[in-house]
Amino acid sequence: MKYIKKPLPIDAVKWTGHNMEQIINFMGDNHPVFDGNNNIIIKTLEGEMKASPGSYVLRGLKGEYYPCRGDIFEETYEEYEEPTFNYTLECPFCELRTEVTERPQPFYDAIRNKYKYRLVCAHCGKKIDLDSLDT
């Protein structure tokens, strides 16, 4: 049986051996330990793991951190950009139109998959149920 990795965006920072401040800022309270040999030790769900220069530090979907060798990361992942859309939304209450130039991915998914999702009109402040709009 064959499998394909789900296309789920993750956050990652490359450990260069010289960007400890960037790694600490990325990992917050879970910051790694510098081992003195230009490696960092990361506490993962499976225990401590070492990241050498050229490795990436990844934040998983549940907020966990783990290292990944640079060559494996570059073969497995590609840069991801949130989709950008331009559209006009008319409030069914005040009938004023708002030009929206960016739609975050959860918003896009909510409309496309017909999830219950609401916006607040920037003009009148009322909640707009997107399921009631013609999208």
C-alpha positions as CSV (number, residue, x, y, z in Angstrom):
1,M,0.0,0.0,0.0
2,K,1.3,3.5,-0.8
3,Y,0.8,6.7,1.3
4,I,1.4,10.4,0.6
5,K,2.1,13.0,3.3
6,K,-0.9,15.3,4.0
7,P,-0.3,18.8,2.8
8,L,-0.3,20.5,6.2
9,P,1.8,23.7,6.7
10,I,4.3,23.6,9.5
11,D,6.7,26.2,10.9
12,A,10.4,25.6,10.8
13,V,13.8,27.4,11.3
14,K,17.1,26.3,9.9
15,W,19.9,25.9,12.6
16,T,23.0,27.5,11.0
17,G,25.2,27.1,14.1
18,H,25.1,30.9,14.5
19,N,21.4,31.8,15.0
20,M,20.7,30.6,18.6
21,E,18.7,33.8,19.3
22,Q,16.4,33.1,16.3
23,I,15.9,29.4,17.5
24,I,15.2,30.5,21.0
25,N,12.6,33.1,19.8
26,F,11.0,30.4,17.6
27,M,10.8,27.8,20.3
28,G,9.8,30.1,23.2
29,D,9.7,28.4,26.6
30,N,10.8,25.1,24.9
31,H,14.2,26.5,24.0
32,P,17.0,24.0,23.2
33,V,20.3,23.5,25.0
34,F,23.6,24.4,23.3
35,D,26.0,21.4,23.7
36,G,29.3,23.3,23.1
37,N,30.0,21.4,19.9
38,N,27.8,23.7,17.7
39,N,24.8,21.3,18.2
40,I,21.6,22.0,20.0
41,I,19.7,19.5,22.1
42,I,15.9,19.6,21.7
43,K,13.4,18.0,24.1
44,T,10.9,16.2,21.9
45,L,8.0,13.9,22.6
46,E,10.3,10.9,22.1
47,G,13.1,12.3,24.4
48,E,16.1,14.5,23.6
49,M,17.3,14.8,20.1
50,K,20.4,16.6,18.6
51,A,20.3,19.1,15.7
52,S,23.6,19.9,14.0
53,P,24.1,23.0,11.8
54,G,22.1,22.6,8.6
55,S,19.3,20.8,10.4
56,Y,15.8,22.4,10.7
57,V,13.9,22.8,13.9
58,L,10.2,22.0,13.2
59,R,7.1,22.9,15.2
60,G,4.5,20.2,14.7
61,L,0.8,20.5,14.5
62,K,0.3,20.1,18.2
63,G,3.1,22.6,19.2
64,E,5.8,20.0,19.7
65,Y,9.3,20.6,18.4
66,Y,11.8,18.2,16.7
67,P,14.8,18.4,14.5
68,C,15.0,17.3,10.9
69,R,18.2,16.8,8.9
70,G,18.5,19.5,6.2
71,D,18.7,17.2,3.2
72,I,15.6,15.3,4.4
73,F,13.7,18.5,5.1
74,E,14.5,20.0,1.7
75,E,13.3,16.8,-0.1
76,T,10.1,16.6,2.0
77,Y,9.0,20.1,2.4
78,E,8.5,23.2,0.1
79,E,7.8,26.8,1.0
80,Y,4.1,27.5,1.6
81,E,2.2,30.7,1.1
82,E,-1.3,31.4,2.4
83,P,-3.6,31.9,-0.6
84,T,-4.7,35.5,-1.2
85,F,-8.0,36.4,-2.7
86,N,-9.8,39.6,-3.6
87,Y,-13.5,39.8,-3.1
88,T,-16.4,42.0,-2.1
89,L,-18.6,41.1,0.8
90,E,-22.0,42.8,1.2
91,C,-23.6,42.8,4.6
92,P,-27.2,41.5,4.5
93,F,-28.1,43.9,7.4
94,C,-26.7,47.3,6.5
95,E,-26.1,46.4,2.8
96,L,-22.7,48.1,2.8
97,R,-19.9,46.5,0.8
98,T,-16.5,45.8,2.1
99,E,-13.5,45.1,-0.2
100,V,-11.5,42.2,1.3
101,T,-8.1,41.7,-0.1
102,E,-6.8,38.7,1.9
103,R,-8.6,35.6,3.1
104,P,-6.8,33.4,5.7
105,Q,-6.8,29.7,5.0
106,P,-9.3,28.8,7.7
107,F,-11.8,31.3,6.3
108,Y,-11.3,29.9,2.8
109,D,-11.8,26.4,4.1
110,A,-14.9,27.4,6.0
111,I,-16.6,28.9,2.9
112,R,-15.6,26.1,0.5
113,N,-16.6,23.3,2.9
114,K,-19.8,25.0,4.1
115,Y,-18.8,25.0,7.8
116,K,-20.7,27.2,10.2
117,Y,-18.6,30.3,10.2
118,R,-19.4,33.9,11.0
119,L,-17.9,37.3,10.2
120,V,-18.6,40.5,12.0
121,C,-19.5,43.4,9.6
122,A,-17.0,46.2,9.9
123,H,-19.8,48.8,9.4
124,C,-22.7,47.7,11.6
125,G,-21.0,45.1,13.9
126,K,-23.6,42.4,13.3
127,K,-22.6,38.8,12.8
128,I,-22.9,37.4,9.2
129,D,-23.5,33.7,8.8
130,L,-21.6,32.8,5.8
131,D,-23.8,29.8,5.1
132,S,-26.6,32.2,4.3
133,L,-24.5,34.1,1.7
134,D,-24.2,33.1,-1.9
135,T,-20.5,32.2,-2.3
